[in-house]
Amino acid sequence: MILRRWTLGPGYFSRWSVLAASCCVNLFTLYSYAYGLFSDTLKNSLGFSQSAVDVIASVGEAGLWSTFLVALRRRERRTCLPATPTQC
């Protein structure tokens, strides 16, 4: 249903939709990489254990992807970013 709107025909995708999807995937991948960079600082400065830092990362990832999927599913309102509920 969403893919029908973004395709040019059977088996062909618009360049703009592919660009937008690849940018979203790259942003979410960079979030995981950046969290790995500052997790040691978070662990040392706040005194968290490694398992607590892992839970924080897992909850953050689950929240990030679930809001992205909800934003894709909900098309009544336009959003500024896929994960934010604010109107443009």
BAFISE-154314 format. One record per residue: residue number from 1; residue in three letters; x, z, y of N, C-alpha, C in turn. Coordinates in steps of 0.02 Angstrom, whole numbers. Each point is the difference from the previous one (the first is absolute). Layout:
N
    k    r  n.east    n.up  n.north  ca.east   ca.up  ca.north  c.east    c.up  c.north
  NUM  ALA       X       Z        Y        X       Z         Y       X       Z        Y
...
***
This chain:
88
    k    r  n.east    n.up  n.north  ca.east   ca.up  ca.north  c.east    c.up  c.north
    1  MET      41       0      -59      -41       0        59      43       0       62
    2  ILE      50      44        5       45      -1        57      45     -61       -4
    3  LEU      22     -17      -61       46     -56        -7     -32     -67       16
    4  ARG     -65      -6       -9      -33     -63        16       5     -15       75
    5  ARG      -2      52       40        4      -9        72      70     -20       22
    6  TRP      51      20      -37       69     -11        20      31     -62      -33
    7  THR     -36     -35      -40       29     -58       -35     -22     -64       35
    8  LEU      41     -51       -9      -17     -66        26     -36     -43      -51
    9  GLY       0      22      -60      -32     -36       -55      22      32      -65
   10  PRO     -19     -29      -56       19      30       -64      76      -1      -10
   11  GLY      29      58       -4       72       6       -13      44      -3       62
   12  TYR     -28      -7       59       39      -4        62     -17      57       46
   13  PHE      52      33       25       -9      55        47      24     -22       69
   14  SER     -32      27       51       22     -13        68      68      31       12
   15  ARG      41     -32       39       67      28        15      -6      66       37
   16  TRP     -49       6       43       -8      60        40     -21      60      -43
   17  SER     -43     -12      -49      -20      55       -43      57      23      -45
   18  VAL      42     -47      -22       58      18       -40      50      38       42
   19  LEU      10     -21       62       45      35        46     -25      71       13
   20  ALA     -65       9       12      -27      66        13       7      45      -62
   21  ALA     -14     -27      -58        6      40       -62      72      20      -13
   22  SER      47     -46       11       70      17       -12      25      51       50
   23  CYS     -23      -3       62       19      51        50     -27      69      -20
   24  CYS     -61       3      -24      -28      64       -22      39      29      -59
   25  VAL      16     -41      -48       38      24       -58      69      24       22
   26  ASN      32     -37       45       66      22        25      -4      65       38
   27  LEU     -52      10       40       -7      63        37      -9      58      -48
   28  PHE     -40      -8      -52      -10      55       -47      62      13      -41
   29  THR      38     -51      -16       63      10       -36      51      35       44
   30  LEU       2     -17       63       46      33        46     -18      73       10
   31  TYR     -64      17       -4      -20      70         5      31      40      -57
   32  SER      -2     -26      -60       29      35       -57      75       7        7
   33  TYR      32     -52       24       73       3         9      18      50       55
   34  ALA     -36       0       55       15      46        54     -12      72      -20
   35  TYR     -50      13      -41      -12      69       -22      58      24      -43
   36  GLY      28     -43      -40       58      18       -40      61      17       42
   37  LEU       4     -30       59       56      14        45      -4      69       31
   38  PHE     -60      22       20       -3      65        33     -27      56      -45
   39  SER      -7     -12      -64      -25      53       -44      52      56       -8
   40  ASP      64     -17        0       51      52        -5      -1      45       62
   41  THR      -9     -29       58       -5      39        61     -61      45       -1
   42  LEU     -56     -26      -25      -60      40        -6       9      57      -48
   43  LYS      35     -14      -54       13      52       -51      44      55       28
   44  ASN      53     -19       35       48      49        25     -27      40       60
   45  SER     -32     -34       47      -21      35        61     -61      44      -11
   46  LEU     -46     -19      -44      -60      39       -11       3      42      -64
   47  GLY      51      -9      -39        8      40       -61     -46     -20      -57
   48  PHE     -22     -63       -2      -42     -23       -54      42     -13      -62
   49  SER     -32       5      -58       34     -20       -62     -10     -75      -10
   50  GLN      36     -28      -47       -6     -72       -13     -69     -18      -25
   51  SER     -31      43      -39      -68     -15       -25     -50       1       57
   52  ALA       8      45       49      -45       1        58       7     -63       42
   53  VAL      62     -23        8       11     -62        38     -29     -59      -38
   54  ASP       4       0      -66      -30     -54       -40     -76      -1        7
   55  VAL     -31      59        2      -72       4         9     -20     -28       68
   56  ILE      38      18       52      -15     -26        67       3     -76        0
   57  ALA      51     -28      -31        7     -73        -3     -56     -32      -39
   58  SER     -20      30      -56      -54     -28       -41     -67       1       37
   59  VAL     -14      55       33      -63       5        38       0     -50       58
   60  GLY      57      -7       32        5     -48        55     -10     -71      -23
   61  GLU      29     -18      -56       -9     -67       -27     -72     -13      -21
   62  ALA     -30      49      -32      -70      -8       -22     -46      -8       60
   63  GLY      12      39       52      -41      -6        60      10     -66       36
   64  LEU      62     -23        1       15     -63        33     -35     -58      -34
   65  TRP       7      -4      -66      -30     -56       -36     -76       5       -3
   66  SER     -27      60       -6      -73       5        -4     -32     -19       67
   67  THR      30      19       56      -29     -21        64       7     -74       11
   68  PHE      53     -30      -25        7     -72         5     -53     -36      -40
   69  LEU     -14      23      -61      -51     -32       -41     -70      10       28
   70  VAL     -13      59       29      -65      12        31      -8     -46       61
   71  ALA      53      -8       39       -4     -44        58     -11     -72      -20
   72  LEU      28     -22      -55      -13     -68       -24     -72      -8      -23
   73  ARG     -27      51      -30      -68      -3       -27     -52       5       55
   74  ARG      15      38       52      -48      11        53      11     -51       55
   75  ARG     -47     -45        9       10     -54        48     -49       3       58
   76  GLU     -38      54        7      -48       2        55      35       7       68
   77  ARG      54      38        2       35      13        62      70     -29       -4
   78  ARG      22     -29       54       70     -23         2      44      59       15
   79  THR      58       2      -30       47      54        11      64     -27       30
   80  CYS      35      43       36       64     -20        30      53      -8      -54
   81  LEU       2      47      -46       45      -3       -57     -42      12      -62
   82  PRO      22     -24      -58      -41      10       -60     -13      73      -18
   83  ALA      45      45       19       -7      69       -22     -29      45       54
   84  THR     -20     -27       57      -28      42        53     -73     -16       11
   85  PRO     -42      50       11      -71     -12         9     -20     -16       72
   86  THR      48      -7       46      -17     -11        70     -19     -72       12
   87  GLN     -45      -9       47      -22     -68        16      47     -31       51
   88  CYS       8     -65       -3       40     -35        50     -42     -14       62
***
